[in-house]
Amino acid sequence: MNAPQPAPETLLDERDREIIQATQKGMPLAVEPYRVLAQQLAMPEAELKERLQRMKDSGAIRRIAAIPQHYALGIRANGMSVWDVDDRLVDELGKQVGELSFVSHSYRRPRHRPHWPYNLFAMVHGRNREEVEAQVAEIEKLLGDACRSHDILYSSRLLKKTGLRLRG
């Protein structure tokens, strides 16, 4: 399934561009970030939320999400756990895995046999590899007999994550 594609740049009006520019370096670190941002932009909070939702629905922006600074939080081990799960159960079990507090994101992917048997991915983070392995063991228990095999792919370097950026 393909995400909606944005129309040409005319899709965004000047107010949308102001919102994007105000959020390029992140949302305000506040209990009510939308309220704070709306105040900064001198607009009603409801309008801000409506515009962000419209941009998301149109495909102009993909998502609004927190991007934690893992190292600042003491997180040094990042592991993508990959699972060979019974195809009849992968959607149901994948949803349960994604709801675990220590899983930042999970998704289903096609297998590429014979070299890649895995169809469920779940990203976990820990202070060290032992913590990640303990979390993966919890996922393994949850999956039970529906899981035939798994592995952990550890990050070898930290990649810089950025949000939407407007050109010129």
N, C-alpha and C positions, 0 to 999 in steps of 0.2 A: 504494500500500500504506500503510495507516494504522498508526501506532505503537500499541502496546497502551495502553489507557486505565487509569489507576489506579482501584482501587475507592475508595469513600469513605475519609475520613481514618483509619478504623479499620484500614486496611491497615498503617499504621506504628505500631509499639509504642514504648514509651518509650525503649528502647535505640536504635531506628532514629532517633528524634528527636535523641538525644544525638549520634549520628554526623553527622547533617545539620548540627546546630548547630556541631559541632567543625570542619566543613569549609566552612562558609558563606563564610569569608574566604580559602579556599584550603587546599590540602594542605600539610603541612610541607615546607619546602625542605630535602630530605635525600636521601641516596643510596637509602635504604629508607623512603619516606614512609609506607607502610602499617604498617610495624613501629613507627615513631615514633608514629603516630596511635593504634595499638592500645595502646601503652604509656600514652599520655595518657588513654585511655579505660578503662584497667585491664581490657582484654579480650584474649583470644587473637587474634593476627593472622589466623588462619584464619577465626574467627567474623566478624571485621570484613569480610574479603573476601567471605564467604558472604552476609552481610547486604547489602552493597553490590550484589552480583550479583543478589540476589533483588529489591531495589528497582529495579534496572535492568531486569530481566526483566519485572517487573510494570508498568513504565511510570511508576513513582513518580519515578524520575530518568531522564533521557534518556541521559546519558553522563558519563564521568569523563575529563576531558581537561585538558591544560595550556593556560593562556591566557597566552601571552607578552606582556610589556609591550614592544611593538614600539619605541616611542620610546626607552625605556631601553637597548635593544639597538642603537640607531643606525639603525633602520628608519624611513625617512621616506616611502617610496613604497609604496603598497599598490594592486595592480591586479588586478581580476577579469578574467581573460582569458576571452573567450567565443568559441566555435568552432562553425562549421557543418561538421559531420563526417558522412560517409556513415552513415546509420542502421544499416546492416548491420555496421559496424565500430566504432560508437561505444562499446559496452560494453568490448570488448577494448582499444581504444586509450585509453579513459578510465581504465581500470585502470593502464595503463602510465604515463599522465600523472600519476595520483595517487601513483605510487611515486617520482616524481622528488624529489630531496632538497629542492628549493626550492619545491615546491608544498605549501601547508599543507592544502588540501582541494580536492577536485574532485567533481563530480557531474553527472549527466545531468538535463536539464530538457526539457519539451516546447517545441517551436517555436511561435511565434505569427505565422505568415505572414499577410500579406506584410511586416509591419513588423519582425518578429524572427525571423531565420532560424537562430539559434544553438541548439544542443542539448547542448553540452558546456561546462561552466564549470570554471575552474581558478584558484584564488587564489594569487598570487605576491607576494612582498615583497622590497623592496630598499632600499638606502641612498638611491637616487635613481631617477628614471624611466629613466635609461639602463640601470641594472642590471636593472630589471624588463623593459625591452624586450629585453635580451640573453637573459633567461630565456624570454621569450615566443618568441624566435627559435629556441631549442632545442626548445620544444614544437612549433613549426611544422615543424621538421625531422623530429621523431619522427612526427608525423601524416602527413607526406608528401602524396601525391595524394589521400588520403581527406578532406583538409580543403579546403573550397571557399572559405572566408573566415573572418576573425576580427577581433576588436577588443579593446581594453583599456579597461575602465571604472575610472578611478582614484578612490580615496576622496577626498572633499572635506573630510571632517572625521573626527575620532577619536570613536568611540562607546564609551561605558563598557560594559564587559562584566562581568557578575556571574554568579555561580553560583546554585544553589538557595537560596531564602530561605524560612524558616518564618514564618508570620504568628503574631502574638500568642502 
